[in-house]
Every structure is written in C-alpha cells, then in structure tokens.
Amino acid sequence: MPESGVPLKSKTAEILPVEPEAAVLESLGDLPASRRLLLGGLAGANMLGGLVMQSLVVLIVGASAQTDAFFAAATVHQIVLAICMGSLIHVLVPLFAGQSVDDLEQDAWTVFAALSLVVVPIAALLYLTAAVWVGWLFPGFGGATRTLAIQLTRVQLIAGALAIPLVVEWAVWRARGSLVGPEIAAVVATWFSVIVMFWALPRYGVAAAAWVTVFRTGLQLLVLSAAMGRPRRPVWTTPVIGHAAKRLAPLLMGAMYFKAEPAVDRYLASMAGAGGLSLLYFVQAGYLAISQLLNSAITVPTMTLLSLHARKGDWVLFRSTYRQRTLVALGTSACVIGAMVIVGHPVLQIAFGSRLQAADINLMWWLFLALAGALVGGATGQILMSTFYARGDTATATRIGVVAFTIGILLKVAGFFQFGLIGLAGATSLFYALTALAEFVIIERIAGVDECSRK
C-alpha cells in the first residue's frame, strides 16, 4: 500500500511486492538525459546497421525476383520479433523485476525452457511444411521464385526460433536495471553481421543474406546469455509460469492475428511484379528502424515509468506522463517526415541511382511519402499501447489490436487493388493513424476513471 494509504489499483500489484519492483522501475523509467542520449545513440547505431544490411541486398543484387524471395522469406522472422518484442517482453519484465539474483536466474531458465518446449515443435512443423504454406502466402511468385522463397524461409525459421529465447535474455537484463547492455549487444551483432554480409553476398547471393540473419540473432543470444547465470533445471511450480501464462494467453492469441501485418503486405506485394515487394520492404524497413529507435529512446523508459506510477496508484502522474511522451513521439516523427520531404529523393538518387532505374527510385520516394502516417501513428501508438501494459491490462490492448487490424486488412486490400503499391502504403498509414487515435480515446477514458477513483 502506498504512503497515502490508498489501495493499489494496478493488477501488477498482485504479482510481486511493491517496493523491490518499484525501485527497479524507478531506476529504469526516470532516466537522466545523458542515459537517454546514450540509449538513443545505441539504438541509432543498430538502426543504421540494419538499414545498411537491407541496402546491401538491394545494391548488390538489385530489386529483382531474387530479392523479392529473400524479403518475403523474412516475413516469419519479422512476425516472431513483432510478437515477442511487443508482447512477451512487456509481460516478463514486470514479473522478473525486484527478484533476488538467484530467483531471477531460476525463473529465467524455467521460462526459457517452457518457451523452448513450445517453439521448437512449431518451428519444426513450419520447416517441414514450408513447401505448402509459402506458396499460399505469396501467390504472385512463379516457379523459380517460389522455390527460392521456400529455401530461404526455412533458413529464416531458424532465426525466428532463436529470437524467442533472446527475448527472455532481454527481459532479464531490463529487470536487472540495465537498458544499455542489450543495446550494446545488438549494435555489436548488427555491425559484425554487416561485415559478414558485405563479404558473403557477392559470393553466395541472397542465401548468404538469410544465413547472416541467423548469425546476427545467434550472436546476440550468445553475448546476452551472461545475465542468465549458469544453466538451471526448470522449476515448473514457480508462480511466474502461471502469471506469465495468464497474461500472455489473451495477448498472444490476439497478437498472432494482428501482428501478422507483414504477411498481409507480402501477400499483396507478391502480385505487384518483380522487384515491387523488395522496394516496399526496403521502405518499410527504413521506417521500422526509425520506429525501433524511438521505441528504445522513448517508449521503453516510458513503459517502466508508467508501471511505477500504476503501482503507486498515482494516476495523475500516469496520465501526464503518457500525454507528454506521446507529444514527444509525435513531434520527433513529424521532424523525420519533414526531413524526408526535403532531402529524401536526392538521398535515394545518390544511394541507389547507380543500381536502380529512375522509375524504381521514384516509386521508393512515393512509398516513403505514402507511409508517413504509419511512422507517426506507430510512434505515438507505441507510447499509448504501453499504458495498457503498464496497468496489466493486456486484454484491452489485444481487443484494440484485433479490431484495428481487421479494419486495416480491408483498407489494405482495397488500396492495393485500386492503386497498387502506393495504395497499399497509403492504406497502411490510415490504419496506423486510426489505431493510435482509438488507443488515445480509450486510455483517456480509462485514465479519467482512475483519477476519479483516486480522489
């Protein structure tokens, strides 16, 4: 119970004692400007490395059927990362935070083992049946392109399987109060992978790029394993398993649906002609990298700070915090878009003019503009969605995602068949903007009720 004597309203209070976790959350959420700058710099370096990796594929191989197969094969890995980073880590951090080192390591290895028992059979099944479902997922691919996509998808499934335990390690580092460690590991793995890809891509083609993705994930897994301590036998009776399952059940059921957005995009883009899927993927990857930068610099510290306010039942500070951080994300993303409008086309011409045709560069430019709303809606939406996680309310977050994505699918299909790739990109922007607006309206209503209950 907080000092004011008002009972805690947050569901997270049912999981762990208040004081130990609150201390950890406060150390994570109320970061000094220097630490925020460091996090932003590391996230930026990782973002830049990821863009360089994508750029190397386009620059060395070109926008072709081969690159379409490579970027399409990355769909499963991308969906796994979206589900894990957007759902699993938000559930595990509050559960791990505030524990002793011994209990934390024991619970981490138990969760690690539990997830492995689920992930490995699913990955094996998808690997064995890839020849069937890859053809359904990318109906626009012909014989040779489809065969290559199947081969590369099987490689990417390995990276997707490795991403699950990697998220457990990220959660352990954050629960211990370290946001910097995982970011450093990501930067090292990314730029080492850039070097490997630069050497291997001209020699072995897009297959090398797929294996580099596995290498990048595996290297992070190895570097961050230090936080897990020595291997432990799982203790299946630990309450963390039950609490995690209770929170993840509604969240994952919805996330497996509304986080499948890349599959919808690739399904439609596979029918756009050779090279079209590659150009759309590259533009989306650029915005995704920026979104990840904003997530590391703004959303992650905000999430922990909001969790602290929710634990204390301080709903006035809770509301003012997410409002302020939403405005920061909105202003930052707007500045990025402004820069793209001013210098975007010349930069694309300089970077890809020697490899891509003028029509391809113009298409990339228009795709960047058409997807601008996705950056704004995504950046603000991350902050707003974190408010539900901070309150322990995963059910509302899931419902919003499911309803919004259902509407988004209809918008994307209509946009693509009416205006092609530009229509698909524009529909994506509208989808993200409407989702962020819905999140804001709903959390404002909930926060208003919380404030009244506090009074």
N, C-alpha and C positions, 0 to 999 in steps of 0.2 A: 504494500500500500504506500502511495506517495506521501510526502510530508504533509500535504494538505488534508489528508485523511479521506480523500475521495477515492472510492474503489476504482481499480483499473478497469477500463472498458475493453482494451485490446485483447483479442484472442491469443496473442502471442504470450500473454502473461500466464496462460495455462500450461505452457511448455517448460519454461525454465524459471528459476528465481530471478527477481527483478534486478538486484544490484549488480551481480557479476556481468550479466549481459549488457546492462545499461552502460557500464564503464567502457566495455569494448565498443559498443555502438557510438558512444560519445567520442571516443578517440578516432573512430573512422569517419563519422559524419561531420564533425566540426573541425575540418582540416584547415590549417593556415594556408595563406595564399601561395607560399613557396612550395608546399606539398601539392597543391592543386596544379601549379605550373609544372612541376615535375611529372605528375601523372599525365597531364595534357601532352607534355613533350614526348614521353614514352609511348603513349597511345598514338601520337602523330607519327613517330618513327615506325611503329608497327603498321599503321595505316599506309604510310608511304611504301614500305616494303611489300605489302600485299598488292598495292597498285602496280608496283614495278613487276611483280610476278605475273600479273594479268597482262600487263603491257608487253612483256617479253613474248608471251604466246602469240599475241596479235602481230607484233613487229617481226618476229622470226618466221612464223608460219603463215601469217596473213589472215584475213577474215574469209574463211572457206568452210567447206563441209567438214573438214577435219577438226577445225576449231569449234564448229557447232557441236560435234560429237563430244569434244572434251568438256565444253562448258555445260552441255546437257548432262553429262555424266556426274558433274559436281553437284547436281540437284539434291541427291540424297544426303550427301555430306553437309550441304548448306542447311537443309531442313533439320538435321540432327543438331547442328550447332544452334540454330534458332530456338529449338525446343529446350535444349539444355541450358543455354545461357539466359534465356528469357524466363524459364520456369524452374528448373531443378536447382540452380544456384541460389535463387531467391528463397527457396524453401530450406535449403541446407544451412546457409549462413546463420540465420537466427537459431537453428537447432544446435549448431556446433558452438556458437559464441558463448563465452562465460564458463566453459568447462575447464577442468584441470587438464594438463598436458596428457596425462595417461588416459583419462576418459575420452578426450578428444581423439587421440590416435586410435583407441579401440573402436570407437563408434565410426570413425572414418573408414577403417579397414572393413568393418561389418557392412557399411553402406556400399563400399567398393565391391565386396563380394556379392551382395544382393543384386546390384545393378548388373554385374557381370553374368550372373545366372539368367538374367532376363535378356540382356543384349546379345550375347554370343549366339544363342539359338536363333534369334530373329535375324541377325546378320548372316548366319549360315544359310538360312532358308531363302533370304533375298538373293544371296550369291548364287545358289543353285538354280533358282527360277528366274534369273535376270533375263534370259533369252525370251521369256514370255512377257513379263511386265514392262520391260524397256520399250518394246515395240508398241505397246498400248500407250505408254506415257509420251512418246514422241512420234505421233502418226505421220508427220511430214518427212521423216527420214527414209531414204531409199535403202537398197540392199547393203552397199558397202559402208555407208554412213551409219546404218543401224548396227551392223556387225561391230564396227569400231566403238560405237556408243556402249554396246553390251560389255565389251572387253574393258573399257575404261571405267564403267560403272562398278564392275567387280573390284577394281583396284580402289576406287573411292569408298566403297563399303568398308574397307579395312580402316581407312582414316576416320570414317563415321563411328565405327566401333571403338576406336581409341579415344574419341572425343568424350565419350561418356565418363570413363574414369578420370579423364583430365579435369572435368568439371568438379569432381569430388576434391581433387587437389586444390583447385582454385578456391573452393569453399573453405577448405582448411586454412589456407593462407589468409583469407579475409577474416575468418573467425579469430585468428591469432592477432589481428590488428595490422596486417601487412597488405596494403594495396599495391605497393611498389614491386614486391618480389615477382608476382605473376606477370606484371607488365614487362619487367626486365627479361624474364624467360621468353615471353612472346616475341620481343624485339630480337633477341639473340637467335631464336629458332627461325624467325622470318627472314632475317638478312643472311643467315647462313644458307637457307634454302634458296635465296635469290642467286647466290654464287653457284650453288649446285645446278640450278635450273639454267643459268647462263651458259654453263659448260655442257650440260646434257641435252638441252632442247635441240640445238642444231644437229646433234649426232643421232639422237634416237626419236625425235619428233614428239608428238603430244603424249605418247605413252610415258615418256620421261617426266613430263609435267604432272601427270597423275600420280606417279610414284613419289615425286617431290612433295606432294601434298601429304602423303602418308609419312614421309620422313619429317616434315615440319611438325605434325601433330605428335609423332612419337618422341621427337627431341624435347618438346615441351613437357611431355609426360615424364620423361626421364629426369629433367632438371628440377621439376617441381616436386618430385617424389620425396625429397628430403624432409618436407613438412609432415609426411605421413609417419615418420619414425620407422622402426623395424616392423617387418610383416607380423600381423597378428591373426590368430584364428578368429573367425567371426563369432560373435556372441548374439545369437538370434533373439534372445529375450530382452535385449536393450530396448527401452521405450522409444528411442529415436527412430527405430524402424517403423513402429506403429504410427508415431506422429508424422513422419515423413510420408508414409503411405496415405494417411488420412488427408494430408494437404495436397499431395501430388495427384491423387485419383481424379478429382474433378478437373484439376488444372491440365493434366496430361491428356485426358480424354478430349478436352476442347482444343488443346494446343496441337495435337496431332492432326486436327482438322484445319484450324485457321493459320497454323504455321506452315501449311502446305502451299502457301502462295507461290514459291518458286516453281513448283510443279505445274501450276496453272499457267504461269508465264511461259515456261519452256514448252509446254504442250501447244500453246497457241503459236509461239515464235517458231517452232519447228516447221510450221506451214508457211513461213514468210519468205522462203527461198534461201539458197546457200549464202552464208555469211550474216544473215539478218539476226539470228539468235546470238551470234558472237558479239555483234555490236550492241545489242540490247543488254546482254550480260555484262559487258565491259562498263557501260554507263551505270548500270545498277550497282556494280561492284564499287565504282567510284563514290557513289552516294552512300553505299553501305559502309565504306571505310570512314567517311566523314561522320556517319551516324555512330559508329563504334568509338570514334574519338570523342564525340560529345557524351556518349554513354560513360566512358571511363572518367572524363573530366568533370561531368556534372551529375549524371544520373546515379552512379554508384555512391558517391558521398551523400547525395540527397536521400537515397534509399535508407541508408543506415541512420541518418539524422531523423528522418521521418519515423523510423522504427523506435528510436529513443523517445520521441515526443508521444508516440502512441502508447508506449509502455507506461509513461508517466501520466497519461490521460490529459496531456496539455494540448487540447485540440485547437486552441487559438494559435499557438506557435506552429502546430501541424499545418494549419490552413495557410498561414502567412508564408511558411517555408515553401510549400509546393507552388504557391502563386508566384513567389519571387523567382524560383528556379525555372518555372515554366516560361516566364518572360525572358530570362537569360537565354534559354534554349531557343526561343522564338527569335530573339534579336541576333544571336550568333548564326543561326541557319539562314536568316534573311541576308546577312552580310555575305555569306558564302554564295548565295544565289546572285546577289548583286555583282560580285566579282566574276562569276561565270558569265553573266550577261555582257560584261565589259570586255573581258580578255579570253573567254572560253574558246571561241572559234579560232583566233590566232594561235592559241596554245595547241589546240588539236592539229592545226595545219603544220606547225613546226614539229610536233612529236610524231605524227603519222603520215605526213604528206609524202614521204619517200616510199611508203609501203602500201597505203590505201589510196583508192581512187577518190576523186573530188566528191563524187556522189555519196560515197561511204562516210566521208568526213562531215558533209552537210547533214546526213542522216543522224550521225552521232550528236551533232550540235543541237538538232531539233529534239532528239531524245532527251538530252540534258535539260533543255528548257521545259519539255512536257512533263518531266519527272520532278520538277522543282517542288511541287506541292507535297510530294512524297517525303522529301527531306524535312520540310517544315512540320508536316503532320507527324512524321516519325520521331523527330527530335522532341517535340512537345509531348507526343504520346508516350514516350518512354518515361518522362517525369510523371505524367498523370497516372500511368498504369502502375508505377512503383508505389503510389499512395495506397492502392488496394492491397498490394503485397505487404506493405508496412503494417497495415491493420490486420493482417492474417486473413483477409477476405479474398481468397482465390476464386471462390465461386462466381462472384460478380465480375471479376476480371475475365473469367472464362466465358461467361454469357455475352459480355460485350464483344469479345473477340470472335465468337461463333456467329453472332448476328451480323457484325460488321463484315466479316469475310464472306458470308453468304451473299450479301448485297454487292460486295466487291467483285465476286465471280461474275455476277450478272453484268456489272459495269464493264469488266474487262472483256468479256465475250462480245458484248455489243460494240465496244470501242474498237476491238481488233477487226471484226468483220465489216465494220463501216469505214474505218480509216487506217487499217493496217497497224504497223508497229507504233506509229505516233498515237493512234487512238488507244492502243493498249497502255502506253505510257501515261497519257492524259487521264485515262480511267483510274490508273493506279494512284495518281496524285489526288484525284477526287476521293477515292476510297480512304486514303490516309488522313486527309483533311476532315472528312466526316467522322472518322473514328475518333480522332483527337477531340473534336467538338463534343461528341457523345460522352467521352470519358470526363471531360471538364464539367459538363452539365450534371452528370451523375455524382461525381465526387463532391461537387459544390453542395449538392442537396444533402449528401451523407454528412459532410463536414459541418454543415449548418445544424443538423440534428445533434451531432456530437457536442458542438459548442453549447447548445441549449441544455443538453443533459448535464454538462459540467457545471453550468450555472445553477 
